[in-house]
Every structure is written in structure tokens, then in C-alpha cells.
């Protein structure tokens, strides 16, 4: 096991993890916005 190979593997792992976290964050963000919009619409309907 060479240190260079290990470092590149770790970098790949970290970058993929970051990408996944970013995707999950944006996904939840959009869902939250959708829920807020839905709540606003329901409030308007109640009025």
C-alpha cells in the first residue's frame, strides 16, 4: 500500500461524500420550500 494511492482514495471518498451531502441538502431545501408553499396555499384556501 503506497501512501500516494491511499491519499488519492481518501480524496475521492471525501469528494463523493461532500457531493452526496450537497445533493441531500439541496433536496431537503427544495422539499422545505415546497412544504412552505403548500402551507401558504392552504392558508389562502382557508381564507
C-alpha positions, 0 to 999 in steps of 0.5 A: 500500500503506497501512501500516494494511492491511499491519499488519492482514495481518501480524496475521492471518498471525501469528494463523493461524500461532500457531493452526496451531502450537497445533493441531500441538502439541496433536496431537503431545501427544495422539499422545505420550500415546497412544504412552505408553499403548500402551507401558504396555499392552504392558508389562502384556501382557508381564507 
